[in-house]
Amino acid sequence: MEKLLVVTGVAVIFSSLIQLSNGQGDNYQCNPVSNGLSDNCIGCICEASTRCDVNTKCVAGGKLCGPFYISRGFWVDAGRCVIKGDNINDEQSWKRCAKDIVCAANTIRSYINRFGKDCNGDSLVTCDDYTMIHKNGGWNCGNNLQGTDFWNIYLQCKNVIVNRGEII
């Protein structure tokens, strides 16, 4: 599986993500269908989160886990995506999913499918909006991220992709 890395200005496309499962959620079910969220965008979100370190465990007292820093609440709102064989009601399933790059990416996709909207007021829904949704949450996505390390890393990654003539 490839992942996006922005190291010495070279981007490797995060293109091999496949759907592992469609876990059942309480009110919203995991729905990792792409719907405009490209692999390049997901890769840049991962890059901005942890430099896409697939070995990232849990931080902040175990509240944020994996290469996207997914919280349990985020996972629940995304529809409880799970690794094949896991149970959505198992308290540890969200941590296992968050630490698994494919399941975590499916969680991001599902969350975006639920909350996707124009967050920056430019009348378009783009990767910038998806990135804001990931970082700020679906209800507060309009919060400004400019100047943060997260946003600066995202923009660096986005620029590498765009400069290669690819779609972000």
C-alpha positions as CSV (number, residue, x, y, z in Angstrom):
1,M,0.0,0.0,0.0
2,E,1.3,3.5,-0.8
3,K,0.8,6.5,1.3
4,L,1.4,10.2,0.8
5,L,4.7,11.4,2.2
6,V,6.0,14.9,1.7
7,V,9.7,14.3,2.4
8,T,12.2,16.4,0.5
9,G,9.4,17.7,-1.7
10,V,8.4,14.3,-3.1
11,A,4.8,13.1,-2.8
12,V,3.9,9.5,-3.1
13,I,0.2,9.0,-3.8
14,F,-2.0,7.5,-1.1
15,S,-3.9,5.6,-3.8
16,S,-4.2,2.0,-2.7
17,L,-6.9,2.5,-0.1
18,I,-9.6,-0.1,-0.4
19,Q,-12.8,-0.5,1.5
20,L,-12.4,-3.2,4.2
21,S,-15.7,-3.0,5.8
22,N,-19.0,-1.3,6.3
23,G,-19.6,-1.4,10.1
24,Q,-23.0,-0.7,11.4
25,G,-23.5,2.5,13.4
26,D,-26.3,3.5,15.8
27,N,-27.8,6.3,13.6
28,Y,-25.3,6.6,10.8
29,Q,-23.5,3.7,9.2
30,C,-20.0,3.7,7.9
31,N,-20.0,4.9,4.3
32,P,-16.5,5.2,2.9
33,V,-17.6,5.7,-0.7
34,S,-15.3,8.4,-2.2
35,N,-17.8,11.1,-3.2
36,G,-15.2,13.6,-4.2
37,L,-12.7,13.0,-1.5
38,S,-9.6,12.0,-3.5
39,D,-6.8,9.7,-2.3
40,N,-4.5,12.7,-2.7
41,C,-6.6,14.8,-0.3
42,I,-6.8,11.9,2.2
43,G,-3.1,11.6,2.0
44,C,-2.6,15.3,2.7
45,I,-4.9,15.1,5.7
46,C,-2.9,12.2,7.0
47,E,0.4,14.1,6.3
48,A,-0.9,17.2,8.2
49,S,-2.1,15.1,11.1
50,T,1.0,13.0,11.9
51,R,3.2,13.2,8.8
52,C,1.2,10.1,8.0
53,D,3.1,8.0,10.6
54,V,1.4,4.7,10.3
55,N,3.1,3.7,13.6
56,T,1.3,6.4,15.6
57,K,-0.5,4.8,18.5
58,C,-2.7,6.9,20.8
59,V,-1.8,10.3,22.3
60,A,-3.6,12.8,24.6
61,G,-4.2,10.2,27.2
62,G,-5.5,7.7,24.7
63,K,-8.1,10.1,23.2
64,L,-6.6,10.5,19.7
65,C,-5.3,7.5,17.9
66,G,-3.5,6.5,14.7
67,P,-2.1,8.4,11.7
68,F,-5.1,10.7,11.5
69,Y,-5.5,11.3,15.2
70,I,-9.1,9.9,15.3
71,S,-11.1,10.3,18.5
72,R,-13.8,7.9,19.6
73,G,-16.4,10.6,19.1
74,F,-15.2,11.2,15.5
75,W,-15.3,7.5,14.9
76,V,-18.9,7.2,16.2
77,D,-20.0,10.2,14.1
78,A,-18.4,8.6,11.1
79,G,-20.6,5.5,11.5
80,R,-18.2,3.2,13.4
81,C,-16.1,1.8,10.6
82,V,-14.4,-1.3,11.7
83,I,-11.7,-3.7,10.6
84,K,-13.2,-6.9,9.2
85,G,-14.1,-9.2,12.0
86,D,-14.3,-6.5,14.6
87,N,-17.6,-5.7,16.5
88,I,-18.8,-2.1,16.4
89,N,-19.9,-2.4,20.1
90,D,-16.4,-3.5,21.2
91,E,-14.9,-0.5,23.1
92,Q,-11.5,-1.1,21.5
93,S,-12.7,-1.4,17.9
94,W,-12.3,2.4,17.4
95,K,-8.7,2.3,18.5
96,R,-7.9,-0.7,16.3
97,C,-9.6,1.1,13.4
98,A,-7.9,4.4,14.0
99,K,-4.5,2.7,14.1
100,D,-5.1,0.8,10.8
101,I,-4.4,3.1,7.9
102,V,-7.1,1.7,5.6
103,C,-9.8,1.6,8.3
104,A,-8.8,5.1,9.5
105,A,-9.0,6.4,5.9
106,N,-12.4,4.8,5.5
107,T,-13.5,6.6,8.8
108,I,-12.3,9.9,7.3
109,R,-14.2,9.2,4.1
110,S,-17.4,8.3,6.0
111,Y,-17.1,11.3,8.2
112,I,-16.7,13.6,5.2
113,N,-19.7,11.9,3.5
114,R,-21.8,12.8,6.6
115,F,-20.5,16.3,7.2
116,G,-19.1,17.5,3.9
117,K,-19.9,21.2,3.2
118,D,-18.3,24.5,2.3
119,C,-16.4,25.5,5.4
120,N,-14.3,28.4,4.1
121,G,-17.1,30.3,2.4
122,D,-15.8,30.1,-1.2
123,S,-19.0,28.5,-2.5
124,L,-17.0,25.3,-3.4
125,V,-16.6,22.1,-1.5
126,T,-12.9,21.1,-1.9
127,C,-10.1,19.3,-0.1
128,D,-9.6,22.5,1.9
129,D,-13.1,22.1,3.3
130,Y,-12.5,18.4,3.9
131,T,-9.3,19.2,5.8
132,M,-11.1,21.8,7.9
133,I,-13.9,19.3,8.7
134,H,-11.3,16.7,9.7
135,K,-9.5,19.1,12.0
136,N,-12.4,21.2,13.4
137,G,-15.2,18.6,13.3
138,G,-18.4,18.7,11.2
139,W,-20.2,21.3,13.3
140,N,-17.3,23.8,13.6
141,C,-15.5,23.4,10.3
142,G,-15.5,27.1,9.6
143,N,-12.9,27.7,12.4
144,N,-9.8,29.3,10.9
145,L,-6.7,27.0,10.7
146,Q,-4.4,29.5,8.8
147,G,-1.0,29.7,10.5
148,T,-1.3,26.5,12.4
149,D,1.3,23.8,11.9
150,F,-1.5,21.4,10.7
151,W,-2.7,23.9,8.0
152,N,0.9,24.7,6.9
153,I,1.8,21.1,6.5
154,Y,-1.5,20.5,4.6
155,L,-0.8,23.4,2.2
156,Q,2.7,22.2,1.6
157,C,1.4,18.7,0.7
158,K,-1.4,20.2,-1.4
159,N,1.1,22.4,-3.3
160,V,3.3,19.3,-4.1
161,I,0.2,17.5,-5.6
162,V,-1.0,20.6,-7.6
163,N,2.5,21.3,-8.9
164,R,2.6,17.7,-10.2
165,G,-0.5,18.5,-12.2
166,E,-2.7,16.2,-10.1
167,I,-6.0,16.7,-8.6
168,I,-6.1,17.3,-4.8
